[in-house]
Amino acid sequence: MRFNRVILVWCALTVAAGCASVPRASPERQSEAERFEPPPGQALLYVTRNANFIASAVLMEISVNDDSLAMLGTSNYVYLPVEPGEHVIDAEMGGITPPIPARHKITAAAGEVYFLQASVGIATAGSNRIELQALPSDSGKLIVREKATLVDWVYLERTSERP
């Protein structure tokens, strides 16, 4: 009986501590992100990560044009002004058996706002895969305003400055 309680407590603590987290952005940056206003001559790209249990304990790396942008936990998002033209967005994760990474391409137009949602799903043969899907503007705005938290920037050392 005592052994069962120990196992139960251990499981509860594991679940409670298991979700990966990243530093939150300042309230000022969060407010700026929620205006959805691209800088003149640029577009805005938002990448959100949904809140599901699969791989929730592992951070997801988001890269744009092969530059690491941020690490996202569940219910997190990041945004970035981009120049007009084609951009390649990658999402990948580490771990013992990492999910199959995802890639999505957009052709950005000045003044436009783009939303992508990253999620982890189950692929064939029991492995997981990451999906990157374009979201309609109203759905993307709803997630940013009500369901997700803006993360602070997490960059590679070679990147010296971000907006």
Secondary structure per residue as TSV (DSSP state, phi and psi in degrees):
chain	resnum	aa	ss	phi	psi
A	1	M	-	360.0	-45.9
A	2	R	H	-63.5	-40.4
A	3	F	H	-58.7	-41.8
A	4	N	H	-61.7	-39.3
A	5	R	H	-65.8	-41.2
A	6	V	H	-61.0	-45.5
A	7	I	H	-62.6	-43.3
A	8	L	H	-62.0	-45.6
A	9	V	H	-63.6	-43.9
A	10	W	H	-59.3	-44.6
A	11	C	H	-62.6	-43.5
A	12	A	H	-62.8	-43.3
A	13	L	H	-66.1	-38.5
A	14	T	H	-62.1	-45.0
A	15	V	H	-65.2	-43.5
A	16	A	H	-65.1	-36.9
A	17	A	H	-93.3	-5.3
A	18	G	-	-76.8	-18.2
A	19	C	S	-79.0	128.8
A	20	A	-	-71.8	144.9
A	21	S	-	-135.9	159.0
A	22	V	-	-134.6	161.9
A	23	P	-	-63.1	139.4
A	24	R	B	-80.7	150.0
A	25	A	-	-76.1	164.0
A	26	S	-	-67.3	156.7
A	27	P	H	-57.8	-32.4
A	28	E	H	-65.1	-44.2
A	29	R	H	-67.1	-38.5
A	30	Q	H	-60.6	-44.4
A	31	S	H	-63.7	-42.4
A	32	E	H	-61.0	-42.3
A	33	A	H	-63.4	-35.3
A	34	E	T	-78.6	-0.5
A	35	R	T	-83.8	-23.7
A	36	F	-	56.7	40.6
A	37	E	-	-113.4	108.1
A	38	P	-	-68.0	148.7
A	39	P	-	-62.0	154.7
A	40	P	T	-54.0	131.5
A	41	G	T	78.9	5.1
A	42	Q	-	-127.9	172.5
A	43	A	E	-116.9	166.5
A	44	L	E	-115.0	138.4
A	45	L	E	-119.8	123.2
A	46	Y	E	-111.6	134.1
A	47	V	E	-123.7	121.5
A	48	T	E	-110.9	156.3
A	49	R	E	-120.6	125.8
A	50	N	-	-72.7	168.5
A	51	A	-	-100.3	90.4
A	52	N	-	-129.5	163.5
A	53	F	S	-75.7	-28.8
A	54	I	T	-64.0	121.7
A	55	A	T	61.5	25.8
A	56	S	T	-68.4	-18.5
A	57	A	T	-85.1	-0.3
A	58	V	S	-119.5	134.9
A	59	L	-	-75.1	149.3
A	60	M	E	-109.3	126.6
A	61	E	E	-87.9	129.7
A	62	I	E	-110.2	128.3
A	63	S	E	-124.9	145.0
A	64	V	E	-123.6	122.1
A	65	N	T	53.3	43.2
A	66	D	T	68.5	10.4
A	67	D	E	-105.1	125.4
A	68	S	E	-63.2	128.7
A	69	L	E	-102.8	-51.8
A	70	A	E	-163.7	165.1
A	71	M	E	-108.7	126.2
A	72	L	E	-111.9	132.6
A	73	G	-	-89.8	-175.8
A	74	T	T	-68.9	148.4
A	75	S	T	58.2	35.3
A	76	N	E	-117.2	161.2
A	77	Y	E	-148.1	163.9
A	78	V	E	-140.4	152.5
A	79	Y	E	-136.6	159.0
A	80	L	E	-154.4	130.7
A	81	P	E	-71.5	137.4
A	82	V	E	-129.4	152.5
A	83	E	-	-72.9	154.4
A	84	P	S	-59.4	145.7
A	85	G	E	126.7	-172.2
A	86	E	E	-81.7	138.4
A	87	H	E	-135.7	143.5
A	88	V	E	-113.1	123.4
A	89	I	E	-110.4	128.3
A	90	D	E	-117.7	145.5
A	91	A	E	-130.9	128.2
A	92	E	E	-148.8	162.5
A	93	M	E	-138.0	157.2
A	94	G	-	-95.5	-154.5
A	95	G	S	114.8	176.5
A	96	I	S	-65.5	-46.5
A	97	T	S	-124.6	82.2
A	98	P	-	-63.1	145.5
A	99	P	-	-65.6	158.7
A	100	I	B	-65.3	125.1
A	101	P	-	-67.8	167.3
A	102	A	E	-125.7	153.9
A	103	R	E	-138.4	139.4
A	104	H	E	-140.0	138.6
A	105	K	E	-112.3	139.9
A	106	I	E	-128.4	153.1
A	107	T	E	-112.6	103.3
A	108	A	E	-81.1	141.7
A	109	A	-	-116.2	142.3
A	110	A	T	-55.9	136.9
A	111	G	T	86.4	-5.9
A	112	E	-	-95.8	159.4
A	113	V	E	-124.0	130.5
A	114	Y	E	-119.3	140.2
A	115	F	E	-125.1	130.7
A	116	L	E	-124.1	144.0
A	117	Q	E	-118.8	127.4
A	118	A	E	-98.2	136.1
A	119	S	E	-145.5	159.1
A	120	V	E	-110.6	127.2
A	121	G	E	-126.6	174.3
A	122	I	E	-94.3	125.0
A	123	A	-	-95.9	-176.3
A	124	T	G	-67.8	161.1
A	125	A	G	62.0	23.2
A	126	G	G	79.9	-3.5
A	127	S	-	-86.6	160.2
A	128	N	E	-96.3	158.5
A	129	R	E	-138.6	150.9
A	130	I	E	-94.8	140.7
A	131	E	E	-119.9	137.3
A	132	L	E	-118.3	115.7
A	133	Q	E	-122.8	139.9
A	134	A	E	-70.3	139.6
A	135	L	E	-112.0	147.5
A	136	P	-	-63.5	153.0
A	137	S	H	-55.1	-45.3
A	138	D	H	-65.1	-37.9
A	139	S	H	-67.5	-42.9
A	140	G	H	-62.2	-44.0
A	141	K	H	-64.1	-39.3
A	142	L	H	-62.0	-45.3
A	143	I	I	-61.7	-46.4
A	144	V	I	-63.0	-43.2
A	145	R	I	-76.4	-34.1
A	146	E	I	-123.2	-19.6
A	147	K	I	-122.9	-4.3
A	148	A	-	-137.0	162.4
A	149	T	E	-117.3	132.8
A	150	L	E	-70.0	130.3
A	151	V	B	-93.2	153.5
A	152	D	-	-72.3	153.2
A	153	W	-	-64.1	138.8
A	154	V	-	-128.9	111.2
A	155	Y	-	-120.2	163.0
A	156	L	-	-72.9	155.4
A	157	E	T	-60.2	-29.8
A	158	R	T	-71.9	-14.3
A	159	T	-	-92.0	116.6
A	160	S	-	-92.7	-25.2
A	161	E	-	-152.8	141.7
A	162	R	-	-136.6	158.2
A	163	P	-	-64.3	360.0
